[in-house]
Amino acid sequence: MVTGNDSRAKVLVLDADLQHASELSHRLKFLHYDPIIAESSATISEHDDVAAVIIDSDGDDDIVETASQIRQEHPGLPFLCLSSDSKLEAGPNWTLDLPLKRSQLKRLLDRAERYKGAERRHRITGSSHPIRAVRRLIEQVADFDTNVLVTGQSGTGKELVARTIHELSDRADKPFVPINCGAIPADLLESELFGHEKGAFTGAICSRTGRFELAEGGTLFLDEIGDMSIDMQVKLLRVLQERTFERVGSGKMQRCNVHIIAATHKDLPKAVENGEFREDLYYRLNVFPIEMPPLYKRVSDLPQLLDELLISHRGADQGDLRVSPAACEVLANYSWPGNIRELSNLVERLAIIKPEGIIEVADLPPKYRETNTTEEAVQNPVSEAFQLTNANLKESLQSLESDLIEQAMRASNGVVAKAARLLNMRRTTLVEKIGKYNIA
């Protein structure tokens, strides 16, 4: 892709077959990319603006080792894989079909450039198993206009998911328009969504453009869709089915081209049973569901989240403020009913109270210190892998098991038999668990 200053995005080619790498480089030049044939992981350090890595390991251990080093140093860098290789580190790994198709190569390279920008602007922080699963779903759906339904408790970051999908899609250069369906009175929501003509109702002193028109060509995010009235649900369903709408007070139909992403904290299947939400609309929206996990189910992400939020509230160069291991342990025992939003508010408060230094247990507000935390736990914080949480025991154990398996696979360079010995389990059992947790 040629940018405004005529500079070309760089693509690293990682292939043991130099002739094949050279042929691929010619294709990349034709697509207006700047190919770099990598000889080692050090190559990428000389080119910080690399947009993607195209890899064809074909079982070559040296290539896999180089790829692993690149992934460790640049975890958000997309890999476009010409061969299926389960030894690659977890991350954005996208498959290129053979024989190589120009359209697919161009589409994935374009997506890789958008991915780099989206990671910078809308970062979904964390490396826990639930968050990795969310990232995989986002990457899978980003290239499609499929209706997406994001569910989860309030404050978990549902709008962040929607924005990331938009930034990774080919609609990224078009508007992202959010609207909170629960914050607007039912009698005004129709006008907000579809717009109105002058004189359409009392107080309509001029024409108004609705959110569907504002989002044309881009993405419309319908937040708290579960709070929408039944009458509005009927009108929205018609728009989703026919892809046309009309302003209030106008008889003129307008076509719309928008990607619909909806979100709710409500249990929509239960709302359907209770007659509070239309079943046909639910199935129309729930084509590709993504569930954001509550914070108590991903407490292993807490140190990363705290670092990210401290930088966000204080800035990278505004003093060295950190959270002590003991304070982090206490926070991990809290139930977090307000999820990430509550954590962000706490960090903002702590950054004001204590601009520099280390945040200790005594610096935390009383409600965070008094929930399920013993004096012994504060004085002798246990390893992060064995933190006590209010999470469901089965889910916590599964998350821990998945993380330990991934660590063993990395330590054994992807050799299942060696990883099984490290974990002291049968190889066949490990293979079953790798499939169960969808571990690459």
ZIUR-V80856 format. One line per field, one symbol per residue. ss: DSSP state (~ for helix, > for strand, _ for the rest). phi: phi as a letter, one per 20 degrees, with the letter a starting at -180 (. if undefined). psi: psi as a letter, one per 20 degrees, with the letter a starting at -180 (. if undefined). Layout:
# ZIUR-V80856
ss=???
phi=???
psi=???
This chain:
# ZIUR-V80856
ss=_>_____>_>>>>>>__~~~~~~~~~~~~~___>>>>____~~~~____>>>>>>>____~~~~~~~~~~~~~____>>>>___________>>>______~~~~~~~~~~~~~~~~~~~~_______~~~~~~~~~~~~~______>>>>______~~~~~~~~~~~_______>>>>>_____~~~~~~~~~_>___________>__~~~~____>>>>>_~~~__~~~~~~~~~~~~~_>>__>_____>>___>>>>>>___~~~~~~_____~~~~~~~__>>>>___~~~_~~~~~~~~~~~~~~~~______>>>_~~~~~~~~______~~~~~~~~~~~~~~~___>>>_~~~__~~~~_____~~~~~____~~~______~~~~~~~~~~~~~~~~~~~____~~~~~~~~___~~~~~~~~~~____
phi=.eefemedfeceddbfefffffffffffffemddfceedaffgffecfefeadeccflnfffffffffffffecfeffdddecfcfefffrfddedfdffdgffffffffffffffffgfeceefpcfgfffffffffffegedeffddddqffneofffffffgffeefegedfddebefeedggfdfffffdnbegnfbgneebfceeffffegndcddeelffefffffffffgffffelcbcffnceeececcceecdbbeeefgffffemebffffgffeefcecdeffffecffeggfffffffffednfddnedcdfgfffffffeeelfelffffffffffffffcfcndfdgfefggfeeddlcefffffcfefgfdfecefgfffffffffffffffffffdlnefffffffelcfffffgfffffelef
psi=pprhjjqpqqppoophohghhgghhhghhhjkrnqoophrhhghhinikphrpppnhkjohggggghghghhhmhjpppopiqooiiqqqanopppqpqppgggggghhghghhgghhhhhmpnqqjrghhhhggggghhihjqkpppoprrrpjikhhhgghggghirjjhjrqooqpohiipqhiihghhgirrqpjhrpimirqpprhgghjpicpoonqlhijqqgghhghgggghgikqrqqpjqjpppqqnqpppqqqiqnghhhghjjippghhghhhlgnqpppqqhijliiiggggggghghghhqhklqnprpqhghhgghhiqimhjbhghgghgggghhghnhrbporhhiqqhhhijokpqhhhghmprqhhkpprjrpgghghgggggghghghhghjkjoggghhhhilrqghgggghghgjlp.
